Amino acid sequence: MKVYKTKDGIIFKVRVQPKSSKNEVWGLYQDALKIKLTAPPVEGKANKALLEFIADWLGIKKSQVEIISGHTGRLKTIKVTGNKENLVEKIQDIC
């Protein structure tokens, strides 16, 4: 999985599987992090759940997480602002 550092954080890709039995990081899917969510993919519920899940998983505020592309698809590009070294370390620990 590629994690890109920016001037104010990191960018990475996720593959979302909505309507799962529980919220969890499932592993890698091609060049993206696969995340399973219980929320359905309607009315932005899965996107909202994804932002909350990533914030909790990384131990940051929800306002620091943003979907920058892929709002209507399963493959999304996520931008997280904050200390990029700590964020990359947290992601690599899980992967």
C-alpha positions as a Markdown table, in Angstrom:
| # | Residue | x | y | z |
|---|---|---|---|---|
| 1 | Met | 0.0 | 0.0 | 0.0 |
| 2 | Lys | 1.3 | 3.4 | -0.9 |
| 3 | Val | 1.1 | 6.2 | 1.6 |
| 4 | Tyr | 1.9 | 9.7 | 0.2 |
| 5 | Lys | 3.2 | 12.4 | 2.5 |
| 6 | Thr | 1.9 | 15.9 | 1.9 |
| 7 | Lys | 3.0 | 19.2 | 3.5 |
| 8 | Asp | 0.2 | 18.8 | 6.1 |
| 9 | Gly | -0.4 | 15.1 | 6.4 |
| 10 | Ile | -0.8 | 11.9 | 4.3 |
| 11 | Ile | -2.9 | 10.5 | 1.4 |
| 12 | Phe | -3.8 | 6.9 | 0.9 |
| 13 | Lys | -6.4 | 4.7 | -0.8 |
| 14 | Val | -9.0 | 2.6 | 0.8 |
| 15 | Arg | -11.4 | 0.0 | -0.6 |
| 16 | Val | -14.7 | 0.0 | 1.3 |
| 17 | Gln | -17.0 | -3.0 | 1.7 |
| 18 | Pro | -20.3 | -1.7 | 3.1 |
| 19 | Lys | -23.0 | -3.7 | 4.8 |
| 20 | Ser | -20.4 | -5.9 | 6.6 |
| 21 | Ser | -21.0 | -7.7 | 9.9 |
| 22 | Lys | -18.6 | -5.4 | 11.7 |
| 23 | Asn | -16.3 | -2.4 | 11.2 |
| 24 | Glu | -12.7 | -3.5 | 10.7 |
| 25 | Val | -9.6 | -3.1 | 8.7 |
| 26 | Trp | -9.5 | -6.3 | 6.6 |
| 27 | Gly | -6.1 | -5.9 | 5.1 |
| 28 | Leu | -4.8 | -4.9 | 1.7 |
| 29 | Tyr | -6.7 | -5.0 | -1.6 |
| 30 | Gln | -4.3 | -4.3 | -4.5 |
| 31 | Asp | -2.8 | -0.9 | -3.6 |
| 32 | Ala | -5.5 | 0.1 | -1.1 |
| 33 | Leu | -6.4 | -0.6 | 2.5 |
| 34 | Lys | -9.6 | -2.7 | 2.6 |
| 35 | Ile | -12.0 | -1.5 | 5.3 |
| 36 | Lys | -15.3 | -3.3 | 6.1 |
| 37 | Leu | -18.1 | -1.2 | 7.4 |
| 38 | Thr | -21.6 | -2.0 | 8.8 |
| 39 | Ala | -23.2 | 1.1 | 7.2 |
| 40 | Pro | -25.1 | 0.8 | 3.9 |
| 41 | Pro | -23.9 | 2.7 | 0.8 |
| 42 | Val | -26.9 | 5.0 | 0.7 |
| 43 | Glu | -27.3 | 8.7 | 1.4 |
| 44 | Gly | -23.6 | 9.0 | 2.4 |
| 45 | Lys | -23.9 | 6.8 | 5.4 |
| 46 | Ala | -20.9 | 4.6 | 4.4 |
| 47 | Asn | -18.8 | 7.7 | 3.8 |
| 48 | Lys | -19.7 | 9.1 | 7.2 |
| 49 | Ala | -19.0 | 5.8 | 8.9 |
| 50 | Leu | -15.6 | 5.6 | 7.0 |
| 51 | Leu | -14.5 | 9.0 | 8.2 |
| 52 | Glu | -15.4 | 8.2 | 11.8 |
| 53 | Phe | -13.8 | 4.7 | 11.6 |
| 54 | Ile | -10.5 | 6.1 | 10.3 |
| 55 | Ala | -10.4 | 8.9 | 12.9 |
| 56 | Asp | -11.0 | 6.4 | 15.7 |
| 57 | Trp | -8.5 | 3.9 | 14.2 |
| 58 | Leu | -5.7 | 6.5 | 13.9 |
| 59 | Gly | -6.7 | 8.2 | 17.2 |
| 60 | Ile | -7.3 | 11.6 | 15.6 |
| 61 | Lys | -10.3 | 14.0 | 15.3 |
| 62 | Lys | -12.9 | 13.3 | 12.6 |
| 63 | Ser | -12.2 | 16.8 | 11.2 |
| 64 | Gln | -8.7 | 15.7 | 10.2 |
| 65 | Val | -10.0 | 13.0 | 7.8 |
| 66 | Glu | -11.3 | 13.8 | 4.4 |
| 67 | Ile | -12.4 | 11.9 | 1.3 |
| 68 | Ile | -10.8 | 13.6 | -1.6 |
| 69 | Ser | -12.0 | 11.3 | -4.4 |
| 70 | Gly | -14.3 | 8.3 | -4.8 |
| 71 | His | -17.4 | 9.6 | -3.0 |
| 72 | Thr | -19.7 | 7.4 | -4.9 |
| 73 | Gly | -17.5 | 4.3 | -5.4 |
| 74 | Arg | -15.9 | 1.7 | -3.3 |
| 75 | Leu | -12.3 | 2.9 | -4.0 |
| 76 | Lys | -11.6 | 6.2 | -2.2 |
| 77 | Thr | -8.7 | 8.4 | -1.8 |
| 78 | Ile | -8.3 | 9.6 | 1.8 |
| 79 | Lys | -6.4 | 12.7 | 3.1 |
| 80 | Val | -5.5 | 12.8 | 6.8 |
| 81 | Thr | -4.0 | 16.0 | 8.2 |
| 82 | Gly | -1.6 | 15.9 | 11.2 |
| 83 | Asn | 1.9 | 14.7 | 12.1 |
| 84 | Lys | 2.7 | 12.7 | 9.0 |
| 85 | Glu | 5.4 | 10.6 | 10.6 |
| 86 | Asn | 3.1 | 9.4 | 13.4 |
| 87 | Leu | 0.3 | 8.7 | 10.9 |
| 88 | Val | 2.5 | 6.7 | 8.5 |
| 89 | Glu | 3.8 | 4.7 | 11.5 |
| 90 | Lys | 0.3 | 3.9 | 12.7 |
| 91 | Ile | -0.8 | 2.7 | 9.3 |
| 92 | Gln | 2.3 | 0.6 | 8.8 |
| 93 | Asp | 1.8 | -1.0 | 12.2 |
| 94 | Ile | -1.6 | -2.3 | 11.1 |
| 95 | Cys | -0.6 | -3.3 | 7.6 |
